[in-house]
Every structure is written in structure tokens, then in C-alpha cells.
């Protein structure tokens, strides 16, 4: 097969992966709706249980207050089972990732290099790593409730990439023809994956806090089946810590690569400045939480500001700002 054919097949697989991600997104959304329905049923009769797929939401009265507890049922093997919609969503996410990886591999074979030499390829590989991080984290902590956020974000980013950023396969510019392209950019993509997961947890924490302040809000009843606000904030912090370590390496590796390519470690290029700004924002987030006691909603807002800077760096800076890194754009 020639380069054009392989690149075309890569695009076909990309659209196919997006279609499966949509099915996963719908399944996760239906799971959330089912959770809300189960909580509503449980709340209408204190002391009774409402079956929620593979979980039971139990309401008890403590001091005149209805307290909802979600009791997970276990499978014969002893592991926890989610609802049917949640299991379908996870299965579709895995299937979509397999197709997605196929698209990445074909693009790399067509280009005869690593597939992250421009905005389209960065988006293609980056979204794949976001999904991979989401799935791998499940072995450490059950975060399947973030499926709606992660698959939704992936669909949006892939859609923007295929419509606005797609370019045919072309040779790399001389400055990119270095093993540092493999190291520096891959670690940056991995760090972005952890930041995305941390942002999803931060959003969940803010919604959980809002719900607790307005118990009459029926539209957020499904949040009663999720971890409490404090737990969500702790999980967000731990995930972001991993992303921060990777981003620190990204910054250092970028400086080393800049010295090899342009003869200086730092030159106040727009991309370099924004990479450093992101590092400062997340360093401030970690410092404020660890030493200043910024917990809860304030910590989550800082995490979201950091992720907003990551998205700004990826989209606006790459496309609209001119500099030595302009070759990474369209």
C-alpha cells in the first residue's frame, strides 16, 4: 500500500473510533440516568432498597435525615459489577480504543515516523492516550463514572482535529528530525492525559459540592452514587501529581531539545512560555493545597484553570501564535 492509501485507512478508522466512542458516551449517560432514578426511588421511602443494576441504593433515617448509601453487589469472582449500561460503556470504550490505536499505527506507518509531528497527529495520539490513561487507572481506582466526561472530551477533540487540523502526510521539518520528538512530545501527551482525568474529577467535585449545598436539586441525584466531595478532590490531586511530574520532564526535555536544535535552552518563544505557564499553574495548585490548606472547591477551580491553560496551549497558541514552534500547527 502507498502512503496515501494508508493515510486514508487511518482516517476511516478514526471516524469509526469516533462512532464507537459515541455509543460509549450514550451508554455512560444512560448509566447516570439510571443511577438518578435509583436514588429517587430510594429517597421516596426511607429504609427501603432500590435496585440499581448491580448496585442497591439504601435509604436510612438518621436523626430525622434521610441518608443514602450505595451498596455494590459483587460478582461470583468477588469483584464489583457496575450497571449494564456502565459495562456496555466500558466495553465500547475498549473497542473504540482498539480501533483508535489502529488509526494511530496506520498514520505512523504512512508517515514512516512517530505519529505526532503536527496538530492532527498530536490530537489523534493525544486522545488515544487520554482514553488509555482512563482505562489503566481503573486498576487502581474505580473511576468509571468519569466515562461521560472522558469519552465526550475525546469525541470533541477528535472531531475538531479531523475537520480543522487534518493535513496529508508530509516529511518532518529538520528541527523535528530528532529522537527528542519521541521523548519530549510523548511525555507531554501522557501528562495531558493525566491532567484531563484530574480535570474530570475536579468537575465532579464541584458538582458534588453544589449538590450538597442544594439537596432539593433533583437534576443531580445521580451524584449520590459517586464518592463524596472530599474523596473526589483527593483523587484529582493524586492524578494531577502524576501529570505534573510528566509535565516537569516535558519542560526540561524541551529545553534540552531547544539547545540541540537552536543553540539555546530558552528563547521566550510563545510555546515555551505557555508550557512554563502551565507548569507554574499546576505548581501553584500543588503548593496551595499542600501548604496553604486550599482544599475542596478552591483546589478544584485551580485544577480546572490549569487544564484550561493546557487546552489554550494546544489550540489557540498552536494555531494563532507565530513562533519557532509554528511547524507543529497546521
VEXLUMLUM-820290 format. One line per 3 residues: number of its first residue (from 1); their letters; for each residue x, y, z of C-alpha. Coordinates in nm, 4 decimals. Example, Ala and Ser with C-alpha at 12.3 -4.5 7.8 and 13.67 -1.06 7.14 Angstrom:
BEGIN
1) as) 1.2300 -0.4500 0.7800 ~ 1.3670 -0.1060 0.7140
end
This chain:
BEGIN
1) xxx) 0.0000 0.0000 0.0000 ~ 0.1180 0.3515 -0.0729 ~ 0.1276 0.6392 0.1706
4) xxx) -0.1978 0.7951 0.0536 ~ -0.3916 0.4702 0.0918 ~ -0.2589 0.4068 0.4420
7) xxx) -0.3417 0.7652 0.5451 ~ -0.6937 0.7229 0.4054 ~ -0.7467 0.3997 0.6005
10) xxx) -0.6212 0.5803 0.9107 ~ -0.8900 0.8464 0.8663 ~ -1.1574 0.5789 0.8155
13) xxx) -1.0525 0.4110 1.1397 ~ -1.0541 0.7493 1.3142 ~ -1.4161 0.8105 1.2151
16) xxx) -1.5018 0.4527 1.3122 ~ -1.3465 0.5037 1.6555 ~ -1.5457 0.8242 1.6979
19) xxx) -1.8678 0.6364 1.6185 ~ -1.7919 0.3742 1.8850 ~ -1.6974 0.6463 2.1335
22) xxx) -2.0412 0.7996 2.0742 ~ -2.2038 0.4669 2.1671 ~ -1.9880 0.4548 2.4801
25) xxx) -2.0816 0.8134 2.5669 ~ -2.4539 0.7364 2.5324 ~ -2.4152 0.4239 2.7466
28) xxx) -2.2381 0.6169 3.0230 ~ -2.5067 0.8875 3.0064 ~ -2.7809 0.6246 3.0381
31) xxx) -2.5967 0.4790 3.3370 ~ -2.6045 0.8204 3.5026 ~ -2.9782 0.8467 3.4334
34) xxx) -3.0322 0.5017 3.5831 ~ -2.8357 0.5995 3.8923 ~ -3.0525 0.9104 3.9345
37) xxx) -3.3684 0.7023 3.9014 ~ -3.2480 0.4544 4.1619 ~ -3.1606 0.7312 4.4078
40) xxx) -3.5009 0.8944 4.3524 ~ -3.6795 0.5680 4.4227 ~ -3.4738 0.5092 4.7353
43) xxx) -3.5323 0.8607 4.8609 ~ -3.9093 0.8233 4.8388 ~ -3.9187 0.5524 5.1055
46) xxx) -3.6675 0.5600 5.3908 ~ -3.5378 0.2224 5.4928 ~ -3.6126 0.0540 5.1597
49) xxx) -3.3696 -0.0556 4.8906 ~ -3.3840 0.0368 4.5204 ~ -3.2108 -0.1939 4.2775
52) xxx) -2.9635 -0.0056 4.0556 ~ -2.8457 -0.2651 3.8073 ~ -2.5682 -0.4300 4.0034
55) xxx) -2.5944 -0.1908 4.2981 ~ -2.8508 -0.1154 4.5644 ~ -2.9121 0.2350 4.6937
58) xxx) -3.0330 0.2078 5.0521 ~ -3.2000 0.4909 5.2390 ~ -3.1956 0.5043 5.6183
61) xxx) -3.3120 0.7649 5.8654 ~ -3.0513 0.9112 6.0958 ~ -3.1606 1.1910 6.3272
64) xxx) -3.4543 1.2769 6.1072 ~ -3.2382 1.2980 5.7941 ~ -3.2564 1.0581 5.5021
67) xxx) -2.9101 0.9182 5.4344 ~ -2.8465 0.7393 5.1040 ~ -2.5897 0.4627 5.0854
70) xxx) -2.4931 0.2773 4.7699 ~ -2.4125 -0.0878 4.8329 ~ -2.2319 -0.2590 4.5471
73) xxx) -2.3217 -0.6161 4.4650 ~ -2.0331 -0.8396 4.3778 ~ -1.9883 -1.0881 4.1022
76) xxx) -1.9115 -1.4541 4.1761 ~ -1.5437 -1.3751 4.1400 ~ -1.5642 -1.1199 4.4201
79) xxx) -1.5216 -0.8106 4.2008 ~ -1.7643 -0.5193 4.1833 ~ -2.0074 -0.5005 3.8946
82) xxx) -2.1468 -0.1818 3.7517 ~ -2.4852 -0.1417 3.5891 ~ -2.5488 -0.2914 3.2471
85) xxx) -2.5116 0.0488 3.0791 ~ -2.1829 0.1112 3.2579 ~ -2.0441 -0.2251 3.1462
88) xxx) -2.1535 -0.1575 2.7874 ~ -1.9899 0.1857 2.8055 ~ -1.6601 0.0397 2.9260
91) xxx) -1.6689 -0.2357 2.6643 ~ -1.7371 0.0154 2.3868 ~ -1.4573 0.2388 2.5164
94) xxx) -1.2107 -0.0502 2.4981 ~ -1.3311 -0.1407 2.1487 ~ -1.3059 0.2215 2.0362
97) xxx) -0.9517 0.2439 2.1726 ~ -0.8504 -0.0652 1.9738 ~ -0.9821 0.0963 1.6537
100) xxx) -0.8254 0.4260 1.7589 ~ -0.4840 0.2630 1.8050 ~ -0.5221 0.1129 1.4577
103) xxx) -0.5700 0.4619 1.3167 ~ -0.2600 0.5864 1.5011 ~ -0.0473 0.2949 1.3836
106) xxx) -0.1541 0.3317 1.0193 ~ -0.0778 0.7039 1.0305 ~ 0.2662 0.6275 1.1709
109) xxx) 0.3364 0.3635 0.9059 ~ 0.2218 0.6010 0.6320 ~ 0.4498 0.8766 0.7648
112) xxx) 0.7356 0.6348 0.8466 ~ 0.7836 0.8054 1.1821 ~ 0.6094 0.8574 1.5146
115) xxx) 0.2564 0.9922 1.4501 ~ 0.2687 1.3223 1.6386 ~ 0.4505 1.5606 1.4069
118) xxx) 0.1617 1.8062 1.3567 ~ -0.1670 1.9153 1.5152 ~ -0.3768 1.6399 1.3609
121) xxx) -0.1368 1.3653 1.4606 ~ -0.0889 1.5135 1.8071 ~ -0.4675 1.5184 1.8531
124) xxx) -0.5032 1.1634 1.7241 ~ -0.2358 1.0229 1.9537 ~ -0.3205 1.2503 2.2459
127) xxx) -0.6863 1.1487 2.2633 ~ -0.5831 0.7842 2.2417 ~ -0.3556 0.8292 2.5431
130) xxx) -0.6311 1.0083 2.7365 ~ -0.8527 0.7042 2.6902 ~ -0.5665 0.4675 2.7748
133) xxx) -0.4915 0.6555 3.0984 ~ -0.8623 0.6450 3.1872 ~ -0.8748 0.2674 3.1371
136) xxx) -0.5457 0.1938 3.3153 ~ -0.6435 0.3991 3.6199 ~ -0.9401 0.1623 3.6693
139) xxx) -0.6919 -0.0977 3.8000 ~ -0.6068 0.1450 4.0812 ~ -0.9374 0.3206 4.1443
142) xxx) -1.2916 0.2758 4.0105 ~ -1.3432 0.5946 3.8098 ~ -1.5874 0.4585 3.5544
145) xxx) -1.8303 0.7382 3.6436 ~ -1.5961 0.9708 3.4508 ~ -1.6788 0.7862 3.1307
148) xxx) -1.9203 1.0571 3.0153 ~ -1.6586 1.3303 3.0583 ~ -1.3649 1.1383 2.9071
151) xxx) -1.5473 0.9962 2.6040 ~ -1.7255 1.3282 2.5442 ~ -1.3959 1.5190 2.5523
154) xxx) -1.2374 1.2656 2.3174 ~ -1.5227 1.2916 2.0664 ~ -1.4974 1.6726 2.0628
157) xxx) -1.1183 1.6790 2.0244 ~ -1.1156 1.4137 1.7534 ~ -1.3967 1.5914 1.5692
160) xxx) -1.2099 1.9234 1.5747 ~ -0.8868 1.7521 1.4666 ~ -1.0367 1.5708 1.1675
163) xxx) -1.2343 1.8736 1.0470 ~ -0.9908 2.1590 1.1122 ~ -0.6415 2.0152 1.1584
166) xxx) -0.6123 1.7334 0.9074 ~ -0.3126 1.7518 0.6751 ~ -0.1719 1.4934 0.4331
169) xxx) 0.1372 1.3012 0.5339 ~ 0.4451 1.5175 0.4798 ~ 0.8122 1.4825 0.5812
172) xxx) 0.9170 1.6375 0.9104 ~ 1.0962 1.9694 0.9133 ~ 1.4677 1.9422 1.0018
175) xxx) 1.4168 2.0732 1.3571 ~ 1.1785 1.7851 1.4294 ~ 1.4029 1.5119 1.2954
178) xxx) 1.5349 1.4112 1.6357 ~ 1.4826 1.1352 1.8910 ~ 1.3678 1.4140 2.1245
181) xxx) 1.0456 1.4252 1.9223 ~ 0.9695 1.0762 2.0528 ~ 1.0603 1.1548 2.4138
184) xxx) 0.9512 1.5159 2.4612 ~ 0.6173 1.5064 2.2802 ~ 0.5123 1.1615 2.4027
187) xxx) 0.5667 1.2574 2.7666 ~ 0.3766 1.5832 2.7077 ~ 0.0845 1.3846 2.5652
190) xxx) 0.0900 1.1440 2.8603 ~ 0.0928 1.4358 3.1051 ~ -0.2049 1.5875 2.9244
193) xxx) -0.3914 1.2576 2.9683 ~ -0.3482 1.2719 3.3465 ~ -0.4416 1.6410 3.3544
196) xxx) -0.7624 1.5595 3.1642 ~ -0.8541 1.2891 3.4144 ~ -0.7772 1.5258 3.7015
199) xxx) -0.9991 1.7910 3.5420 ~ -1.2860 1.5410 3.5178 ~ -1.2504 1.4620 3.8870
202) xxx) -1.2340 1.8336 3.9697 ~ -1.5595 1.8947 3.7803 ~ -1.7189 1.6043 3.9683
205) xxx) -1.6016 1.7516 4.2991 ~ -1.7530 2.0906 4.2194 ~ -2.0827 1.9338 4.1133
208) xxx) -2.0880 1.7205 4.4281 ~ -2.0244 2.0272 4.6430 ~ -2.3014 2.2174 4.4630
211) xxx) -2.5436 1.9275 4.5141 ~ -2.4712 1.9052 4.8870 ~ -2.5445 2.2765 4.9182
214) xxx) -2.8767 2.2335 4.7372 ~ -3.0268 1.8993 4.8441 ~ -3.3528 1.9856 4.6674
217) xxx) -3.1791 1.9781 4.3277 ~ -3.3318 1.6750 4.1535 ~ -3.1212 1.7045 3.8404
220) xxx) -2.8065 1.5928 4.0303 ~ -2.9492 1.2962 4.2191 ~ -2.7087 1.0573 4.0443
223) xxx) -2.4198 1.2253 4.2284 ~ -2.5358 1.0461 4.5463 ~ -2.3914 0.7264 4.3953
226) xxx) -2.0463 0.8804 4.3449 ~ -1.7681 0.9316 4.6022 ~ -1.8106 1.2301 4.8327
229) xxx) -1.6619 1.5711 4.7524 ~ -1.3545 1.5256 4.9719 ~ -1.2694 1.1909 4.8146
232) xxx) -1.3097 1.3301 4.4622 ~ -1.0786 1.6200 4.5449 ~ -0.8119 1.3855 4.6846
235) xxx) -0.8320 1.1638 4.3756 ~ -0.7992 1.4681 4.1499 ~ -0.4895 1.5811 4.3408
238) xxx) -0.3214 1.2405 4.3126 ~ -0.3859 1.2097 3.9409 ~ -0.2652 1.5648 3.8739
241) xxx) 0.0541 1.4956 4.0714 ~ 0.1439 1.2265 3.8173 ~ 0.0662 1.4659 3.5315
244) xxx) 0.2792 1.7368 3.6944 ~ 0.5824 1.5064 3.7167 ~ 0.5444 1.4230 3.3468
247) xxx) 0.4982 1.7907 3.2557 ~ 0.8113 1.8836 3.4515 ~ 1.0061 1.6325 3.2446
250) xxx) 0.8416 1.7770 2.9319 ~ 0.9678 2.1243 3.0199 ~ 1.3204 2.0024 3.0885
253) xxx) 1.3335 1.7824 2.7775 ~ 1.2036 2.0700 2.5671 ~ 1.4846 2.2936 2.6886
256) xxx) 1.7442 2.0286 2.6066 ~ 1.5947 1.9772 2.2608 ~ 1.5893 2.3551 2.2013
259) xxx) 1.9616 2.3711 2.2779 ~ 2.0289 2.0908 2.0305 ~ 1.8076 2.2425 1.7578
262) xxx) 1.8574 2.6177 1.8016 ~ 2.1651 2.6527 2.0225 ~ 1.9867 2.7883 2.3322
265) xxx) 1.7875 2.6364 2.6187 ~ 1.5319 2.9150 2.6464 ~ 1.4252 3.1805 2.3997
268) xxx) 1.0860 3.3132 2.5197 ~ 0.9104 3.1551 2.2242 ~ 0.5308 3.1624 2.2695
271) xxx) 0.5040 2.7851 2.3010 ~ 0.7865 2.7722 2.5523 ~ 0.6281 3.0475 2.7591
274) xxx) 0.2879 2.8768 2.7704 ~ 0.4428 2.5422 2.8615 ~ 0.6103 2.7183 3.1537
277) xxx) 0.2849 2.8977 3.2471 ~ 0.1089 2.5607 3.2676 ~ 0.3877 2.4290 3.4892
280) xxx) 0.3590 2.7337 3.7179 ~ -0.0204 2.6991 3.7436 ~ -0.0023 2.3348 3.8464
283) xxx) 0.2936 2.4032 4.0772 ~ 0.0812 2.6751 4.2387 ~ -0.2084 2.4312 4.2680
286) xxx) 0.0084 2.1711 4.4427 ~ 0.1704 2.4329 4.6675 ~ -0.1604 2.5945 4.7651
289) xxx) -0.3140 2.2608 4.8505 ~ -0.0129 2.1236 5.0396 ~ 0.0968 2.4308 5.2362
292) xxx) -0.1896 2.6810 5.2319 ~ -0.4726 2.4414 5.3026 ~ -0.6575 2.5082 4.9770
295) xxx) -0.8885 2.2096 4.9711 ~ -1.2316 2.1460 4.8288 ~ -1.3782 2.3803 4.5702
298) xxx) -1.0827 2.6225 4.5667 ~ -0.8445 2.3382 4.4875 ~ -1.0727 2.2087 4.2113
301) xxx) -1.1029 2.5516 4.0498 ~ -0.7235 2.5804 4.0394 ~ -0.7043 2.2381 3.8744
304) xxx) -0.9547 2.3475 3.6093 ~ -0.7643 2.6712 3.5456 ~ -0.4528 2.4628 3.4831
307) xxx) -0.6347 2.2345 3.2401 ~ -0.7863 2.5354 3.0627 ~ -0.4294 2.6607 3.0096
310) xxx) -0.3362 2.3192 2.8648 ~ -0.6270 2.3390 2.6171 ~ -0.5390 2.7009 2.5328
313) xxx) -0.1775 2.5993 2.4674 ~ -0.2897 2.3114 2.2461 ~ -0.5462 2.5036 2.0417
316) xxx) -0.5055 2.8813 2.0407 ~ -0.1264 2.9017 2.0868 ~ -0.0531 2.6343 1.8265
319) xxx) -0.2863 2.7837 1.5668 ~ -0.2843 3.1618 1.6116 ~ 0.0547 3.2473 1.7654
322) xxx) 0.3616 3.2572 1.5440 ~ 0.6971 3.1369 1.6643 ~ 0.9630 2.8708 1.6312
325) xxx) 0.7022 2.6068 1.7127 ~ 0.4675 2.7102 1.4294 ~ 0.5622 2.3954 1.2389
328) xxx) 0.3643 2.1964 1.4964 ~ 0.0477 2.3654 1.3797 ~ -0.1389 2.3095 1.0564
end
